[in-house]
Amino acid sequence: KHFEFCRSDIKSKIHKLMIHRLEETVTADEEICEGSGNSNNSDAFENILKLYVQYLGILKDIEELYNSNVYPQQREVMREIEVLVVSRIIQMRKSLCQENPSY
């Protein structure tokens, strides 16, 4: 029983860290989108690229959590978040290609 408690406690901490990381990335994304008219193309490309990599890491984390989770309600929420993250990754990929066609 103690092992199960520790395992669930660790999972809870991982969920909280993942949610915190996602919130930080979304906040940074919003700030970059608001200030996009104030930067040159190379700065915009670098900012989008950083966020793109962060979203890829978050997607990997969500997939790992989804695969290790047995609760249907949590899996459903994770799947919804995963769809949103994938959508944002696709949008960012298009932006990266527009900013730098060689990418």
C-alpha positions in Angstrom: 0.0 0.0 0.0 2.8 2.4 0.8 4.3 1.9 -2.6 0.9 2.6 -4.3 0.6 5.8 -2.3 4.2 6.9 -3.2 3.5 6.1 -6.9 0.3 8.1 -7.0 2.0 11.0 -5.2 4.8 11.0 -7.8 2.2 10.9 -10.6 0.4 13.8 -9.0 3.6 15.8 -8.8 4.4 15.0 -12.5 0.9 16.1 -13.5 1.4 19.4 -11.7 4.8 20.0 -13.2 3.5 19.2 -16.7 0.5 21.6 -16.2 2.9 24.3 -14.9 5.2 23.8 -17.8 2.2 24.0 -20.2 0.9 27.2 -18.6 4.4 28.8 -18.8 4.7 28.0 -22.5 1.2 29.3 -23.3 2.0 32.5 -21.4 5.2 32.9 -23.3 3.4 32.1 -26.6 0.8 34.8 -25.9 3.5 37.4 -25.1 5.3 36.6 -28.3 2.1 36.8 -30.3 1.3 40.2 -28.8 4.8 41.6 -29.4 5.2 40.0 -32.9 4.9 43.3 -34.7 7.8 44.8 -32.7 10.5 42.3 -33.7 12.5 41.6 -36.8 12.2 38.3 -38.8 15.2 36.6 -37.2 14.0 37.4 -33.7 10.5 36.2 -34.6 11.9 33.0 -36.1 14.0 32.3 -33.0 11.1 32.9 -30.6 8.7 30.7 -32.6 11.4 28.0 -32.8 11.9 28.0 -29.0 8.2 27.7 -28.4 7.9 25.0 -31.1 10.5 22.9 -29.3 8.8 23.5 -25.9 5.5 22.4 -27.3 7.1 19.2 -28.7 8.5 18.4 -25.3 5.1 19.0 -23.7 3.5 16.8 -26.3 5.9 14.0 -25.5 5.1 14.4 -21.7 1.4 14.3 -22.4 1.7 11.1 -24.5 3.7 9.5 -21.7 1.2 10.5 -19.0 -1.7 9.4 -21.2 -0.2 6.0 -21.8 0.5 5.5 -18.1 -2.9 6.7 -16.9 -5.7 4.3 -16.2 -8.5 6.8 -15.3 -10.8 7.4 -18.3 -11.8 10.9 -17.2 -8.2 12.0 -16.9 -7.3 10.3 -20.2 -10.1 12.2 -22.0 -8.8 15.5 -20.7 -5.3 14.6 -21.6 -6.4 13.7 -25.1 -8.2 17.0 -25.5 -5.0 18.9 -24.4 -3.0 16.7 -26.7 -5.2 17.7 -29.7 -4.8 21.4 -28.8 -1.0 21.1 -28.4 -0.7 19.3 -31.8 -2.9 22.0 -33.4 -0.5 24.7 -32.0 2.5 22.8 -33.2 1.1 22.6 -36.7 0.4 26.4 -36.6 3.9 27.1 -35.4 5.4 24.8 -38.1 3.5 26.9 -40.8 4.8 30.1 -39.2 8.4 28.7 -39.2 8.1 27.9 -42.8 6.8 31.4 -43.6 9.5 33.1 -41.6 12.3 30.9 -43.1 11.3 28.9 -46.2 14.5 26.8 -46.0 13.2 25.4 -42.7 
